[in-house]
Amino acid sequence: MALRAKDVGGEFFTPREYQVELFEHSIDKDSIILLPTGTGKTYIAVMLIKHMAPYLGPKKKTAVFIVNKVAVLEQQYIYLNNCTSLNVGKWHDKDVTKQKEKFVQFVQDNDVILTTAQHFLNGLTHALINTGDFALIVMDECHHCLGEKHPY
């Protein structure tokens, strides 16, 4: 009988040696992880998020995972929910930012927030959030920072 990852649970995974090295390096330093597609960058991000878990939650800080597109956000939402027991919220609905109190509560209620780069930029621009609200910021596809017309 074969088991699927969702049937085993996200607590059971064994990182490769290079993933452990990159994870350990990233614990104490701001890091950019450059690896080819399919080599487990998201896996390393999950290890960092799990490492930060004691610092996340109500009356604490939040982790934010920023992605390029809503479709990727949906994939990462499933992945994070399968790999952690943390409260993960999705922020890509424009309505959630219309009331600041409602949005602040949304941030406080979640350990991890998945959002798009544009929504994150909007939140910063409209003073709904500041980078100090977050214990960890993960930027997926950060190579877009090099472009002039991208929210990164």
Backbone torsions as a table, in degrees:
resi	resn	phi	psi	omega
1	MET	NA	131.6	178.2
2	ALA	-94.4	144.4	177.7
3	LEU	-111.2	138.7	174.9
4	ARG	-91.7	155.1	-178.2
5	ALA	-55.8	-40.4	-178.0
6	LYS	-67.4	-22.3	179.5
7	ASP	-83.4	-25.5	-178.7
8	VAL	-85.6	-37.0	-178.0
9	GLY	104.9	150.2	-173.7
10	GLY	-75.7	-9.5	-179.3
11	GLU	-75.9	-11.1	-176.2
12	PHE	-107.9	94.8	171.9
13	PHE	-152.0	147.7	-179.2
14	THR	-118.1	112.9	-179.5
15	PRO	-73.2	153.4	173.8
16	ARG	-75.2	161.8	-176.1
17	GLU	-58.6	-43.2	-179.3
18	TYR	-66.3	-29.9	177.5
19	GLN	-68.7	-39.1	177.3
20	VAL	-64.2	-43.2	178.1
21	GLU	-59.6	-46.8	-179.3
22	LEU	-66.9	-39.1	176.3
23	PHE	-59.9	-50.7	-178.1
24	GLU	-62.3	-39.2	177.4
25	HIS	-63.5	-38.1	-175.1
26	SER	-78.4	-14.4	-179.4
27	ILE	-62.7	-43.1	-173.7
28	ASP	-103.8	-6.2	-174.3
29	LYS	-136.5	145.6	168.8
30	ASP	-61.9	133.2	-172.2
31	SER	-138.4	147.5	168.7
32	ILE	-115.2	122.2	-178.6
33	ILE	-104.3	115.6	-179.3
34	LEU	-110.6	107.9	178.6
35	LEU	-138.7	153.6	176.6
36	PRO	-63.8	161.3	176.8
37	THR	-55.6	137.3	175.2
38	GLY	83.5	11.5	-178.6
39	THR	-103.8	5.2	169.6
40	GLY	96.6	34.8	175.6
41	LYS	-64.9	-41.6	178.8
42	THR	-64.3	-36.0	176.9
43	TYR	-58.7	-43.9	178.0
44	ILE	-65.0	-41.5	177.6
45	ALA	-60.1	-41.1	178.5
46	VAL	-64.4	-40.5	177.2
47	MET	-60.8	-41.6	178.0
48	LEU	-65.2	-43.5	178.5
49	ILE	-61.1	-44.1	178.6
50	LYS	-63.9	-38.3	177.9
51	HIS	-62.4	-36.2	-179.0
52	MET	-82.4	-5.6	-174.1
53	ALA	-49.0	-41.2	179.5
54	PRO	-62.1	-19.6	-178.2
55	TYR	-98.7	1.8	-175.2
56	LEU	-107.8	148.6	173.1
57	GLY	126.7	-174.4	-179.1
58	PRO	-55.0	137.4	-178.6
59	LYS	62.4	16.1	175.5
60	LYS	-128.6	-159.6	179.2
61	LYS	-98.7	175.6	-178.2
62	THR	-122.9	152.9	169.5
63	ALA	-98.2	143.8	177.0
64	VAL	-123.5	135.6	179.1
65	PHE	-117.4	109.7	-174.3
66	ILE	-99.7	129.5	-179.9
67	VAL	-122.3	171.2	-175.5
68	ASN	-83.6	-36.7	-173.5
69	LYS	-138.2	155.7	-179.7
70	VAL	-61.3	-37.1	179.5
71	ALA	-61.1	-40.0	177.8
72	VAL	-69.1	-37.6	177.1
73	LEU	-56.7	-45.5	-179.7
74	GLU	-63.3	-40.4	177.6
75	GLN	-63.4	-46.6	-177.8
76	GLN	-68.2	-31.9	176.9
77	TYR	-61.0	-46.6	178.0
78	ILE	-62.8	-45.3	-178.5
79	TYR	-60.7	-48.2	-179.5
80	LEU	-64.1	-38.7	178.0
81	ASN	-68.2	-31.7	177.0
82	ASN	-75.5	-28.5	-173.2
83	CYS	-99.8	-11.3	-179.0
84	THR	-138.7	165.3	173.4
85	SER	-105.0	13.8	-179.1
86	LEU	-75.9	157.4	174.1
87	ASN	-78.6	118.0	-177.4
88	VAL	-114.3	126.1	178.9
89	GLY	-114.5	149.4	177.6
90	LYS	-105.9	129.4	178.7
91	TRP	-123.1	91.5	174.5
92	HIS	-143.6	5.5	178.2
93	ASP	-94.1	126.6	-178.8
94	LYS	-62.2	-28.5	-176.7
95	ASP	-64.2	-30.8	-175.4
96	VAL	-65.3	-22.6	-178.7
97	THR	-95.1	0.1	-177.6
98	LYS	-71.3	-31.2	178.4
99	GLN	-117.7	115.8	-175.4
100	LYS	-59.1	-42.4	-178.4
101	GLU	-61.9	-41.7	179.4
102	LYS	-64.2	-40.9	-179.5
103	PHE	-68.7	-42.5	177.9
104	VAL	-58.9	-41.4	177.9
105	GLN	-64.3	-40.0	176.9
106	PHE	-58.3	-45.5	178.8
107	VAL	-64.0	-44.0	-178.8
108	GLN	-66.8	-30.9	-177.0
109	ASP	-78.5	-11.6	-175.5
110	ASN	-118.2	142.6	175.5
111	ASP	-78.7	-37.3	-178.3
112	VAL	-131.7	136.7	175.3
113	ILE	-118.8	128.6	172.9
114	LEU	-98.8	131.5	-179.6
115	THR	-150.2	166.7	174.4
116	THR	-88.8	160.1	179.2
117	ALA	-58.4	-41.0	-178.9
118	GLN	-65.2	-42.2	179.0
119	HIS	-65.9	-38.7	178.1
120	PHE	-63.4	-45.6	177.6
121	LEU	-60.3	-42.8	177.6
122	ASN	-60.9	-42.2	178.8
123	GLY	-61.6	-40.3	176.8
124	LEU	-68.7	-44.4	-177.6
125	THR	-61.7	-38.7	-177.3
126	HIS	-94.9	13.3	176.0
127	ALA	57.8	30.7	173.7
128	LEU	-78.8	-30.2	-179.5
129	ILE	-137.9	164.8	166.2
130	ASN	-140.0	159.9	-174.1
131	THR	-61.8	-22.0	176.9
132	GLY	-68.3	-12.3	177.9
133	ASP	-73.4	-12.6	-169.0
134	PHE	-116.5	133.8	175.8
135	ALA	-80.4	-24.8	-177.8
136	LEU	-151.4	135.1	175.2
137	ILE	-122.4	118.5	177.2
138	VAL	-108.5	126.4	179.1
139	MET	-113.8	103.7	176.3
140	ASP	-72.7	144.2	178.5
141	GLU	58.6	42.8	-174.1
142	CYS	-67.1	-10.0	177.0
143	HIS	-62.0	-16.8	176.3
144	HIS	-67.0	-14.6	177.2
145	CYS	-59.1	-23.7	-177.9
146	LEU	-76.5	-17.0	180.0
147	GLY	-84.4	148.1	-178.3
148	GLU	-80.3	-25.9	-172.6
149	LYS	-105.8	18.7	-179.9
150	HIS	-107.2	144.1	-178.9
151	PRO	-59.2	-23.1	177.2
152	TYR	-61.5	NA	NA
